[in-house]
Amino acid sequence: MLLIVSYGILTLPNSAGAFELECPTWRPMTGWKDEAFTFYLGGPPKLVNSDPISKDLGKRAQLTSISSGSVHVHCEVIMKNFKELGLSGNN
């Protein structure tokens, strides 16, 4: 079972190397009744539609949210077939 407790967006590097990244996370903020339920019983509120996170970025600013801390990510990037695919590997 997958339990989503917060959301975050992280841009991955497009150059080779090892990176330590920090992804700030957030969750939707609801009314006081839902916040009390979340505080005492767990189960934070979830987005009904995840489009504002990745597809419709203009609507992300309309969401009322609260910070949920950060996730630290260690990422190692290897560049493979970039020239063959016509992609750039520069920042």
N, C-alpha and C positions, 0 to 999 in steps of 0.2 A: 504494500500500500504506500503510495506516494503522498506525503503531506506537504503542501506548499505553505510556508510560514511567512515568506517575504519574496519580493521581486527585486531584480537588479539587472543592469545592462553593463556590459564590459566589452570594450573594443580590444580585440586581440592584435598583437603586434604583427606587422607584415614584413619583418626582417628576421633573419636567423639569429638564434641565441637563447639564453635562459633569462626569464623575466620573473620578477616578483610584482604582482599586480594587486590592487585593492579595488574591490567592487562594492560601492555603497548600496545598501538595500533599503527598501521601503515596503510598506503595506498600506492598503486602503484604510482611510480613517472614516469611521461611521458615526452614528449617533451615540449618545451616552449609554443607552441600554445595551447596544451591541458591544461597546467598549467594556462595560462592566461584565458582560457574559464572557468576553475574551479574557479579561483579567482573572476571573474566578474559576472558569471552567475550561479555558483553553480554546483552541480552534479559531485562529484569527480569521477575519473576513477575507474572502477571495474575490477576485475580479470575475464577473460573469463572462466577459469577453476579453481576451488577451490582446486584441488588435492594437489598443493604445500603447502597448509596451513595445512592439516591434514594427508594426505596419503603419499605423496612423499616429505619427509622432506629434502632430499638432494637438491632438486630443489629450496627450499625456499631461500637458500643462493645466488642463481643466480638472484633473483628478485631485481630490483632497487626500493627502497621504501623510504618513508619519514615519520618521526614520526607524529602521530596524537594525542598525549597526552595519558592519562591513564584513565581507568575506575576503580572506586573503587567498590568492591563487598563485601557485608556482606553475609557470608555463614554459615549456621548451619547444621552440619552433624550428622545424627543419624545412628548408626550401627545396622542393622537388618539382621538376617539370614546369617551372614558371616560364622559362623561355619558350618551351614548346607550346604552351597554352597562350602565349602572348600577354602574360601578366607581369606587373611590376612588383618587385620585392623591396622597394624603398619606402621609407617612412614618409 
